[in-house]
Amino acid sequence: MTPQENSQLAAAIDQTVSYLNTVRETRWSHRLSQLRSMVEANPEAGATQLLAAMPEFGGLYLTIKSGHNVSERQEMPSNAKLTEMRNALQTLAERQLGR
């Protein structure tokens, strides 16, 4: 794993955390922040932990009924954006592990 690839994963996590904060998804924002710290300290272990969290993270659906800061009109595009971010995180974590 090159430092550049490691920083790409960290940057993708930062971007996702920032987005989650804008829609008031504090649980996953906090969890991903912790995983980012792991990626910084031990890239392989952090990537492994991130991949392990992906199935649960994949179940997150942003909706105003769940207290998220999205209107009904924004629900589908907001979740599409979240899916893109999840896919990017998964791809970068897998690349970090040489998969």
SVG drawing of the C-alpha trace seen along z (x, -y; Angstrom):
<svg xmlns="http://www.w3.org/2000/svg" viewBox="-41 -20 45 30">
<polyline fill="none" stroke="black" stroke-width="0.4" points="0.0,0.0 1.4,-3.3 1.0,-6.4 -1.0,-7.9 -3.5,-5.1 -3.7,-5.3 -4.4,-9.0 -7.1,-8.4 -8.9,-6.1 -8.6,-8.5 -9.8,-11.4 -12.8,-9.3 -13.7,-8.6 -13.4,-12.3 -15.7,-13.1 -18.2,-10.5 -18.1,-11.7 -18.6,-15.3 -21.6,-14.3 -23.1,-12.2 -22.7,-15.2 -24.7,-17.4 -27.6,-15.0 -27.3,-14.5 -26.2,-10.8 -24.1,-10.9 -23.8,-7.2 -22.0,-6.4 -20.2,-9.7 -18.6,-8.8 -17.9,-5.1 -16.3,-6.1 -14.1,-8.7 -12.9,-5.9 -12.2,-3.7 -10.3,-6.6 -8.0,-6.8 -7.4,-3.0 -6.5,-3.5 -4.0,-6.2 -2.4,-4.1 -2.4,-0.7 -3.6,-0.9 -4.2,2.9 -6.1,3.4 -8.1,0.2 -9.1,1.3 -10.1,4.7 -12.2,3.2 -13.8,0.8 -14.7,3.7 -16.1,5.6 -18.4,2.7 -19.6,2.3 -22.6,4.7 -24.0,2.9 -23.2,-0.5 -24.9,0.6 -28.1,0.9 -28.2,-2.8 -31.0,-4.6 -31.3,-8.3 -34.9,-9.4 -36.5,-12.3 -38.6,-9.7 -35.3,-8.5 -34.3,-12.0 -32.0,-12.7 -31.7,-16.2 -33.2,-15.3 -36.6,-16.2 -38.8,-13.6 -37.7,-15.1 -34.1,-14.7 -34.4,-11.2 -33.6,-9.3 -30.8,-11.5 -29.3,-11.6 -29.2,-7.9 -27.8,-7.6 -25.0,-9.8 -24.4,-7.8 -24.3,-4.6 -21.6,-6.1 -19.6,-7.0 -20.0,-3.5 -18.9,-2.0 -15.8,-4.3 -14.9,-3.3 -15.2,0.4 -13.2,0.1 -10.4,-1.9 -10.3,0.5 -10.1,3.5 -7.4,1.9 -5.5,1.2 -5.6,4.9 -4.6,5.9 -7.9,7.5"/>
</svg>
